[in-house]
Amino acid sequence: MGGYIVDFYCPNKRLIFEIDGGVHNNFESKKYDEIRDKYFKELDYIVLRFSNTEVEQNVNEVLKTIQNHIE
């Protein structure tokens, strides 16, 4: 999308879901993600970011967060 690759996308709700591994913890990656998220927000998308750890250890909370944005 716009030259970016997204992890998951729900076109009907204009939601983008990102599952971030450890590589997203360094300064350069965080800056890149901020720029990327700003780009999508300017196009009226909602970007939801979750860490791999969140998904692995608390998938129910991740799913609740997603569901809250879908409803």
MDTraj code that builds the backbone (N, CA, C; nanometers):
import mdtraj as md
import numpy as np

residues = "MET GLY GLY TYR ILE VAL ASP PHE TYR CYS PRO ASN LYS ARG LEU ILE PHE GLU ILE ASP GLY GLY VAL HIS ASN ASN PHE GLU SER LYS LYS TYR ASP GLU ILE ARG ASP LYS TYR PHE LYS GLU LEU ASP TYR ILE VAL LEU ARG PHE SER ASN THR GLU VAL GLU GLN ASN VAL ASN GLU VAL LEU LYS THR ILE GLN ASN HIS ILE GLU".split()
xyz = np.array([
    [0.0849, -0.1173, 0.0000],
    [0.0000, 0.0000, 0.0000],
    [0.0894, 0.1235, 0.0000],
    [0.0801, 0.2018, -0.1026],
    [0.1588, 0.3239, -0.1089],
    [0.3084, 0.2996, -0.1020],
    [0.3520, 0.1849, -0.1502],
    [0.4937, 0.1506, -0.1442],
    [0.5336, 0.0805, -0.0155],
    [0.4396, 0.0603, 0.0746],
    [0.4651, -0.0088, 0.2009],
    [0.3988, -0.1465, 0.1993],
    [0.4558, -0.2359, 0.2744],
    [0.3961, -0.3679, 0.2951],
    [0.3370, -0.3686, 0.4350],
    [0.2108, -0.4083, 0.4454],
    [0.1461, -0.4169, 0.5762],
    [0.1278, -0.5642, 0.6110],
    [0.1213, -0.5925, 0.7406],
    [0.1043, -0.7315, 0.7831],
    [-0.0370, -0.7809, 0.7547],
    [-0.1365, -0.7042, 0.7997],
    [-0.2766, -0.7404, 0.7789],
    [-0.3551, -0.6130, 0.7516],
    [-0.4615, -0.6279, 0.6725],
    [-0.5377, -0.5118, 0.6306],
    [-0.6845, -0.5496, 0.6195],
    [-0.7716, -0.4660, 0.6766],
    [-0.9163, -0.4828, 0.6655],
    [-0.9700, -0.3624, 0.5884],
    [-0.9911, -0.3773, 0.4575],
    [-1.0312, -0.2626, 0.3759],
    [-1.1654, -0.2022, 0.4155],
    [-1.2611, -0.2832, 0.4582],
    [-1.3936, -0.2299, 0.4934],
    [-1.3882, -0.1336, 0.6104],
    [-1.2976, -0.1555, 0.7023],
    [-1.2855, -0.0715, 0.8215],
    [-1.1632, 0.0200, 0.8162],
    [-1.0866, 0.0106, 0.7088],
    [-0.9660, 0.0924, 0.6912],
    [-0.8681, 0.0736, 0.8082],
    [-0.8539, -0.0532, 0.8465],
    [-0.7650, -0.0899, 0.9565],
    [-0.6415, -0.1614, 0.9041],
    [-0.5293, -0.1245, 0.9584],
    [-0.4032, -0.1914, 0.9292],
    [-0.3522, -0.2480, 1.0605],
    [-0.3144, -0.3754, 1.0591],
    [-0.2621, -0.4419, 1.1773],
    [-0.1159, -0.4759, 1.1542],
    [-0.0329, -0.4349, 1.2457],
    [0.1099, -0.4639, 1.2376],
    [0.1513, -0.5485, 1.3571],
    [0.2233, -0.6543, 1.3299],
    [0.2797, -0.7407, 1.4334],
    [0.4302, -0.7186, 1.4293],
    [0.4825, -0.6570, 1.5337],
    [0.6217, -0.6126, 1.5337],
    [0.7122, -0.7056, 1.6132],
    [0.8175, -0.7480, 1.5478],
    [0.9216, -0.8259, 1.6143],
    [1.0247, -0.7327, 1.6754],
    [1.1284, -0.7907, 1.7291],
    [1.2327, -0.7160, 1.7969],
    [1.3025, -0.6125, 1.7119],
    [1.3055, -0.6332, 1.5814],
    [1.3730, -0.5386, 1.4926],
    [1.3104, -0.3995, 1.4991],
    [1.1862, -0.3928, 1.5422],
    [1.1168, -0.2647, 1.5511],
    [1.1539, -0.1856, 1.6764],
    [1.2402, -0.2410, 1.7589],
    [1.2768, -0.1749, 1.8845],
    [1.3943, -0.0791, 1.8716],
    [1.4643, -0.0814, 1.7586],
    [1.5783, 0.0103, 1.7474],
    [1.5319, 0.1476, 1.6980],
    [1.6143, 0.2473, 1.7187],
    [1.5790, 0.3864, 1.6887],
    [1.5375, 0.4065, 1.5433],
    [1.6148, 0.3530, 1.4501],
    [1.5856, 0.3732, 1.3081],
    [1.4513, 0.3130, 1.2703],
    [1.4243, 0.1935, 1.3203],
    [1.2966, 0.1279, 1.2891],
    [1.1788, 0.2030, 1.3490],
    [1.1961, 0.2532, 1.4704],
    [1.0878, 0.3294, 1.5334],
    [1.0569, 0.4559, 1.4543],
    [1.1598, 0.5245, 1.4087],
    [1.1395, 0.6453, 1.3275],
    [1.0697, 0.6104, 1.1963],
    [1.1147, 0.5035, 1.1314],
    [1.0529, 0.4580, 1.0067],
    [0.9052, 0.4255, 1.0302],
    [0.8757, 0.3537, 1.1384],
    [0.7371, 0.3180, 1.1695],
    [0.6517, 0.4422, 1.1959],
    [0.7085, 0.5416, 1.2628],
    [0.6347, 0.6659, 1.2884],
    [0.5977, 0.7359, 1.1585],
    [0.6923, 0.7441, 1.0669],
    [0.6678, 0.8077, 0.9371],
    [0.5626, 0.7305, 0.8599],
    [0.5762, 0.6005, 0.8595],
    [0.4841, 0.5122, 0.7892],
    [0.3436, 0.5232, 0.8481],
    [0.3324, 0.5176, 0.9805],
    [0.2010, 0.5282, 1.0450],
    [0.1374, 0.6642, 1.0167],
    [0.2173, 0.7696, 1.0187],
    [0.1658, 0.9033, 0.9887],
    [0.1095, 0.9081, 0.8466],
    [0.1792, 0.8480, 0.7530],
    [0.1332, 0.8416, 0.6140],
    [-0.0050, 0.7765, 0.6074],
    [-0.0210, 0.6623, 0.6730],
    [-0.1495, 0.5924, 0.6692],
    [-0.2586, 0.6708, 0.7413],
    [-0.2253, 0.7326, 0.8531],
    [-0.3244, 0.8120, 0.9268],
    [-0.3719, 0.9307, 0.8439],
    [-0.2830, 0.9895, 0.7664],
    [-0.3222, 1.1003, 0.6783],
    [-0.4191, 1.0544, 0.5699],
    [-0.4183, 0.9257, 0.5396],
    [-0.5113, 0.8679, 0.4423],
    [-0.6344, 0.8078, 0.5101],
    [-0.6534, 0.8411, 0.6385],
    [-0.7683, 0.7957, 0.7184],
    [-0.7696, 0.6452, 0.7455],
    [-0.6526, 0.5863, 0.7596],
    [-0.6424, 0.4487, 0.8061],
    [-0.6112, 0.4504, 0.9550],
    [-0.6517, 0.3465, 1.0225],
    [-0.6139, 0.3260, 1.1621],
    [-0.5072, 0.2175, 1.1628],
    [-0.3964, 0.2464, 1.2279],
    [-0.2873, 0.1493, 1.2372],
    [-0.2823, 0.0979, 1.3801],
    [-0.2995, -0.0325, 1.3938],
    [-0.2874, -0.0971, 1.5237],
    [-0.1582, -0.1773, 1.5248],
    [-0.0744, -0.1512, 1.6233],
    [0.0535, -0.2216, 1.6352],
    [0.0526, -0.3098, 1.7587],
    [0.0995, -0.4313, 1.7391],
    [0.1140, -0.5268, 1.8480],
    [0.2527, -0.5883, 1.8377],
    [0.3102, -0.6170, 1.9516],
    [0.4397, -0.6853, 1.9502],
    [0.4165, -0.8355, 1.9335],
    [0.5180, -0.9040, 1.8875],
    [0.5100, -1.0501, 1.8794],
    [0.4756, -1.1081, 2.0160],
    [0.5351, -1.0506, 2.1204],
    [0.5114, -1.0993, 2.2564],
    [0.3653, -1.0849, 2.2951],
    [0.3047, -0.9715, 2.2628],
    [0.1623, -0.9518, 2.2932],
    [0.0775, -1.0587, 2.2254],
    [0.1061, -1.0842, 2.0994],
    [0.0288, -1.1818, 2.0238],
    [0.0493, -1.3218, 2.0808],
    [0.1729, -1.3543, 2.1133],
    [0.2029, -1.4877, 2.1643],
    [0.1505, -1.5102, 2.3060],
    [0.1577, -1.4084, 2.3911],
    [0.1252, -1.4284, 2.5319],
    [-0.0133, -1.3796, 2.5727],
    [-0.0749, -1.2960, 2.4887],
    [-0.2048, -1.2404, 2.5265],
    [-0.2911, -1.2165, 2.4035],
    [-0.3065, -1.3185, 2.3246],
    [-0.3786, -1.3044, 2.1985],
    [-0.5232, -1.2604, 2.2197],
    [-0.5849, -1.2996, 2.3319],
    [-0.7238, -1.2586, 2.3561],
    [-0.7364, -1.1075, 2.3689],
    [-0.6423, -1.0430, 2.4354],
    [-0.6448, -0.8966, 2.4462],
    [-0.6212, -0.8312, 2.3101],
    [-0.5325, -0.8884, 2.2319],
    [-0.5078, -0.8370, 2.0970],
    [-0.6359, -0.8451, 2.0153],
    [-0.7023, -0.9581, 2.0226],
    [-0.8272, -0.9759, 1.9481],
    [-0.9365, -0.8815, 1.9973],
    [-0.9425, -0.8558, 2.1278],
    [-1.0403, -0.7606, 2.1812],
    [-1.0138, -0.6205, 2.1270],
    [-0.8885, -0.5825, 2.1229],
    [-0.8528, -0.4504, 2.0704],
    [-0.8954, -0.4388, 1.9250],
    [-0.8682, -0.5406, 1.8477],
    [-0.9077, -0.5401, 1.7062],
    [-1.0591, -0.5330, 1.6953],
    [-1.1270, -0.6150, 1.7723],
    [-1.2735, -0.6181, 1.7676],
    [-1.3324, -0.4816, 1.8036],
    [-1.2762, -0.4149, 1.9023],
    [-1.3254, -0.2824, 1.9407],
    [-1.3136, -0.1825, 1.8265],
    [-1.2143, -0.1957, 1.7438],
    [-1.1983, -0.1040, 1.6305],
    [-1.2865, -0.1443, 1.5125],
    [-1.3271, -0.2673, 1.5084],
    [-1.4119, -0.3138, 1.3980],
    [-1.5575, -0.2774, 1.4228],
    [-1.5982, -0.2807, 1.5479],
    [-1.7397, -0.2539, 1.5800],
    [-1.7768, -0.1091, 1.5722],
])
top = md.Topology()
chain = top.add_chain()
for i, resn in enumerate(residues, 1):
    res = top.add_residue(resn, chain, resSeq=i)
    for name in ("N", "CA", "C"):
        top.add_atom(name, md.element.get_by_symbol(name[0]), res)
traj = md.Trajectory(xyz[None], top)
